[in-house]
């Protein structure tokens, strides 16, 4: 453990290196840096908790882009893999479009 004598020696070296006039500025800078670090740490911990909750929460439905596209085309996605849905999307894209005549 660092004792009182060592702390006084370290403080004396800091005063010699930076000068007494620069110490308040240095302390403010270190304080704001520590505040920013704590804020970033808290935000990343919150993001990690949210991510873990989304992974473990069974009520959150996660659809792939393939599933979303198939639904937009009116294709039933229940019980089908993404590969099967891609095949159906391709077939739907290859169908000739109906042309309406007036």
Backbone torsions as a table, in degrees:
resi	resn	phi	psi	omega
1	UNK	NA	149.3	178.8
2	UNK	-84.4	127.9	-179.3
3	UNK	-91.8	-178.6	-178.7
4	UNK	-63.9	-40.8	-178.7
5	UNK	-62.6	-43.9	179.4
6	UNK	-63.9	-41.3	178.5
7	UNK	-62.3	-41.8	178.8
8	UNK	-63.9	-39.2	178.9
9	UNK	-65.4	-43.5	178.0
10	UNK	-63.2	-43.9	179.0
11	UNK	-62.6	-41.2	178.1
12	UNK	-62.0	-42.0	177.8
13	UNK	-63.4	-39.7	179.0
14	UNK	-63.2	-43.0	178.5
15	UNK	-62.2	-42.0	179.3
16	UNK	-65.6	-41.1	-178.2
17	UNK	-69.7	-46.4	-172.0
18	UNK	-101.9	-19.2	-177.1
19	UNK	84.6	151.6	-176.5
20	UNK	-65.4	-30.8	-178.5
21	UNK	-70.4	-28.7	-177.4
22	UNK	-87.3	-12.7	-176.0
23	UNK	-61.3	-46.0	178.4
24	UNK	-60.8	-40.1	178.7
25	UNK	-64.4	-42.2	178.5
26	UNK	-63.7	-41.5	179.3
27	UNK	-65.3	-42.0	177.3
28	UNK	-62.0	-43.0	-179.9
29	UNK	-62.7	-44.1	178.6
30	UNK	-65.9	-39.0	178.6
31	UNK	-63.3	-45.4	179.8
32	UNK	-67.5	-35.4	177.2
33	UNK	-64.3	-43.0	178.8
34	UNK	-64.5	-38.8	177.8
35	UNK	-62.7	-44.2	178.1
36	UNK	-63.8	-39.8	178.8
37	UNK	-63.0	-45.2	179.6
38	UNK	-63.3	-40.2	-180.0
39	UNK	-64.1	-43.4	178.8
40	UNK	-66.0	-38.6	178.6
41	UNK	-63.8	-45.0	179.5
42	UNK	-62.5	-43.0	-179.9
43	UNK	-64.3	-41.7	180.0
44	UNK	-69.4	-35.5	176.0
45	UNK	-65.0	-40.1	178.7
46	UNK	-64.3	-42.0	179.1
47	UNK	-63.3	-40.8	178.7
48	UNK	-64.2	-42.6	178.1
49	UNK	-62.7	-42.8	178.6
50	UNK	-62.4	-42.9	178.8
51	UNK	-62.0	-45.5	179.1
52	UNK	-63.3	-39.3	-179.6
53	UNK	-65.9	-39.1	179.1
54	UNK	-66.5	-34.4	179.5
55	UNK	-70.1	-41.7	-173.9
56	UNK	-88.6	-12.1	-177.5
57	UNK	-83.5	111.4	-177.6
58	UNK	-73.1	-15.2	-177.9
59	UNK	-78.1	-16.6	179.0
60	UNK	-82.2	116.7	179.5
61	UNK	-89.0	134.7	-179.7
62	UNK	-119.4	111.3	178.9
63	UNK	-103.2	141.4	176.3
64	UNK	-79.2	166.5	178.2
65	UNK	-62.6	-33.3	178.4
66	UNK	-64.2	-44.0	179.7
67	UNK	-64.8	-41.8	179.1
68	UNK	-62.9	-41.8	179.5
69	UNK	-64.9	-42.8	179.4
70	UNK	-61.9	-41.8	178.9
71	UNK	-63.1	-40.4	179.2
72	UNK	-63.0	-29.9	178.4
73	UNK	-85.8	-0.2	178.8
74	UNK	83.4	19.8	-179.9
75	UNK	-92.2	133.7	177.8
76	UNK	-71.9	124.7	-174.6
77	UNK	-100.2	-5.4	-175.1
78	UNK	-64.0	126.1	174.5
79	UNK	74.1	13.9	-178.1
80	UNK	-113.9	142.9	177.4
81	UNK	-79.2	166.9	177.8
82	UNK	-61.7	-36.3	178.4
83	UNK	-63.7	-42.7	178.3
84	UNK	-63.9	-41.0	179.5
85	UNK	-65.9	-38.4	176.9
86	UNK	-60.9	-40.7	177.3
87	UNK	-60.8	-44.4	-179.5
88	UNK	-67.0	-36.7	177.6
89	UNK	-64.3	-41.7	178.2
90	UNK	-62.9	-43.5	178.7
91	UNK	-62.3	-39.6	179.9
92	UNK	-66.9	-34.1	-179.8
93	UNK	-74.0	-28.4	-178.1
94	UNK	-81.6	-18.5	-179.3
95	UNK	-63.0	135.9	176.3
96	UNK	-67.5	138.2	-179.2
97	UNK	-77.2	142.4	179.2
98	UNK	-73.4	131.8	179.0
99	UNK	-102.9	125.1	179.6
100	UNK	-90.2	132.2	179.4
101	UNK	-106.8	135.3	-179.6
102	UNK	-75.5	NA	NA
